[in-house]
């Protein structure tokens, strides 16, 4: 058992209690005068720091992305230490354009490894393109029979994608939905958006015809361009989710995009951050013209959440939602994203200046500054 005390608890809403008691990776109780007798108790004195839910990153190339400039451009895998240092305790791994040399069995093994090391890790089946790639023969059966599979990946409106038709997208939604309700998961179709001017026209058409399908769609890279952002705002105002990549190509910084989306009338609950971490970032040496690919950073979700608070866009309890309750709801991870009895004991302790002091996953310390 573990007792976290002297805490300012953000659940993410601010709680008045100061202590959290955990056992076997779960939160048992929240209170002010918690005590146990007869069992070993590990105590963490947080000296008045904020205790917030561990962060969820729903788009990470855990096996490394890249491969768009030959074999030498393949990006290495993430490590637990890298994720934990950014406050991320729950991660969703996926493939990008890299569905060939970085395949699904390797992704599954990596996700299981991160889980065994102490984080909570999940994966999406398939990859950027079509025909879909699966572990068992169909997207639905991957969701049903593979514990870690919680959705499916696809790319749209990108000149590297497979140019999926409306019917192909509908059939994938059908697969995640069937697989989801058979297995007790929600099942989502996570859609990479590129910069082609077709944007998300097809998704608007789908949800206008079949409104109940909107909760299965999870478009990402929504701030790549201003026109893409504007149409994603309309999608979110219909009830859809809008995932803002904190790294990569974007027309404004992620925290500024949140301010714009809120001003345009998007509910805060429909916005999430994800890092696209360990995707390949293309760099060209201006002197020599030499091109290299380096891993996209994992730190920007945390930094952009802090920027929301620093710039007065949102108070901490609201800014935290983009990394906690909102992605948990999008992914239907019922024990994640909250500090509440019965939830997983995933926490980040923040210093007064919001720098990360320490990180705990399933009750175990996984990072200390
Ligand atoms: Zn990506």
Boltz pocket constraint, residues with backbone or C-beta under 6 A from the ligand:
constraints:
  - pocket:
      binder: B
      contacts: [[A, 59], [A, 61], [A, 95], [A, 96], [A, 276], [A, 279]]
      max_distance: 6.0
